[in-house]
């Protein structure tokens, strides 16, 4: 029987642990002088997994923290906070 995370925080943590395992595999591949293309494929898989996890984290933040901030009349502050994150990723 496989592990099924129950809530969003568990899902995020589970995905990050999977990414960590894949990253450890990539390190091992580099150390053992594996074929570069194989390493690049694994790196793309880790990047994709992290991107999906980031999207899940953002969705969770929007549904919880941002929604609460809007209800409290703090929409501008909440939007500015999110935008600083996106400006850093460029």
ChimeraX attribute file (.defattr): number of C-alpha atoms within 10 A of each C-alpha:
attribute: neighborCount
match mode: 1-to-1
recipient: residues
	/A:1	3
	/A:2	4
	/A:3	6
	/A:4	9
	/A:5	13
	/A:6	8
	/A:7	8
	/A:8	13
	/A:9	13
	/A:10	12
	/A:11	16
	/A:12	20
	/A:13	13
	/A:14	16
	/A:15	17
	/A:16	17
	/A:17	12
	/A:18	15
	/A:19	20
	/A:20	14
	/A:21	13
	/A:22	17
	/A:23	17
	/A:24	12
	/A:25	15
	/A:26	20
	/A:27	13
	/A:28	13
	/A:29	16
	/A:30	14
	/A:31	9
	/A:32	9
	/A:33	10
	/A:34	12
	/A:35	10
	/A:36	11
	/A:37	9
	/A:38	12
	/A:39	18
	/A:40	12
	/A:41	12
	/A:42	17
	/A:43	17
	/A:44	11
	/A:45	15
	/A:46	20
	/A:47	14
	/A:48	13
	/A:49	17
	/A:50	18
	/A:51	12
	/A:52	14
	/A:53	19
	/A:54	14
	/A:55	13
	/A:56	16
	/A:57	16
	/A:58	14
	/A:59	13
	/A:60	15
	/A:61	14
	/A:62	16
	/A:63	11
	/A:64	11
	/A:65	12
	/A:66	21
	/A:67	14
	/A:68	15
	/A:69	16
	/A:70	14
	/A:71	10
	/A:72	9
	/A:73	10
	/A:74	13
	/A:75	15
	/A:76	10
	/A:77	13
	/A:78	17
	/A:79	14
	/A:80	10
	/A:81	12
	/A:82	14
	/A:83	11
	/A:84	10
	/A:85	10
	/A:86	9
	/A:87	8
	/A:88	7
	/A:89	6
	/A:90	5
